Amino acid sequence: MKLSESFSGALRTFAYFMASGTYYQLKDIDYLKLYGEEPSAIEQAYAIFANVIELDSEGNVLNAKYAEKRAVDYIRSYCDPNFKVAPPYEDWEIELY
């Protein structure tokens, strides 16, 4: 089975804004340096995105913006110790497979 075009599009969009440094929820956060200096932080953000995203029976993404927010909140909290993720992550959201 292949991933759906809906999921592929959601992942591509998220990856583009993360890699380009233009993600609006990370304005004023210098997170691009993580790609070269601390790639495990980026890995965790993508894991959160993948764990949180939901698809219907036809493969259509149901919650892309929410999955993005949960992933981006991790990066924000990683870069800014004063930022608190709300609600706190559940174990299944941060699991690395």
C-alpha positions as CSV (number, residue, x, y, z in Angstrom):
1,M,0.0,0.0,0.0
2,K,1.2,3.5,-0.8
3,L,0.7,6.6,1.3
4,S,-2.1,8.8,0.1
5,E,-1.7,11.9,-1.9
6,S,-3.4,13.7,1.0
7,F,-0.8,12.5,3.5
8,S,2.1,13.1,1.0
9,G,0.9,16.7,0.5
10,A,0.6,17.3,4.3
11,L,4.1,15.9,4.9
12,R,5.6,17.8,2.0
13,T,4.1,21.1,3.2
14,F,5.2,20.6,6.7
15,A,8.7,19.7,5.6
16,Y,9.0,22.7,3.3
17,F,8.0,25.2,5.9
18,M,10.3,23.6,8.5
19,A,13.3,23.4,6.2
20,S,12.8,26.9,4.7
21,G,12.8,28.7,8.1
22,T,9.5,30.3,7.3
23,Y,7.1,28.4,9.6
24,Y,4.8,31.1,11.0
25,Q,4.5,29.4,14.4
26,L,8.3,29.6,14.8
27,K,8.7,33.3,14.0
28,D,11.6,34.7,15.9
29,I,12.9,31.2,16.9
30,D,16.3,30.3,15.4
31,Y,15.5,26.7,14.8
32,L,17.3,26.1,11.4
33,K,20.6,25.5,13.2
34,L,19.1,22.4,14.7
35,Y,19.2,20.7,11.3
36,G,23.0,20.6,11.4
37,E,23.8,20.9,15.1
38,E,21.0,18.9,16.8
39,P,19.2,16.7,14.3
40,S,17.6,14.6,17.0
41,A,15.3,17.6,17.8
42,I,14.2,17.7,14.2
43,E,13.7,13.9,14.2
44,Q,11.5,14.2,17.3
45,A,9.4,16.9,15.7
46,Y,8.8,14.7,12.6
47,A,8.0,11.7,14.8
48,I,5.4,13.8,16.7
49,F,3.9,14.9,13.4
50,A,3.7,11.3,12.1
51,N,2.3,10.0,15.4
52,V,-0.4,12.7,15.7
53,I,-1.6,12.9,12.1
54,E,-4.9,11.1,11.4
55,L,-6.3,9.7,8.2
56,D,-9.7,8.6,7.3
57,S,-10.4,5.2,5.6
58,E,-9.6,6.7,2.2
59,G,-6.3,8.1,3.3
60,N,-7.4,11.7,3.6
61,V,-5.7,13.7,6.3
62,L,-8.1,14.9,9.0
63,N,-5.9,17.0,11.3
64,A,-2.8,18.3,9.4
65,K,-2.7,21.7,11.2
66,Y,-3.1,20.1,14.7
67,A,-0.3,17.6,13.9
68,E,1.9,20.5,12.7
69,K,1.2,22.5,15.9
70,R,2.1,19.6,18.1
71,A,5.4,19.1,16.2
72,V,6.2,22.8,16.1
73,D,5.4,23.2,19.8
74,Y,8.2,20.7,20.5
75,I,10.7,22.7,18.5
76,R,9.6,25.9,20.2
77,S,9.9,24.3,23.7
78,Y,13.3,22.9,22.7
79,C,14.6,26.3,21.7
80,D,12.8,28.3,24.4
81,P,12.8,26.8,27.8
82,N,10.1,29.2,29.0
83,F,7.6,27.9,26.4
84,K,5.4,25.2,27.9
85,V,3.6,22.8,25.6
86,A,-0.1,22.6,26.4
87,P,-1.5,20.1,26.8
88,P,1.6,18.2,27.7
89,Y,2.6,15.4,25.3
90,E,1.3,12.0,25.9
91,D,3.7,9.1,25.6
92,W,2.3,7.9,22.3
93,E,2.8,11.3,20.7
94,I,6.6,11.3,21.3
95,E,7.3,7.7,20.7
96,L,10.1,7.0,18.2
97,Y,9.5,3.9,16.0
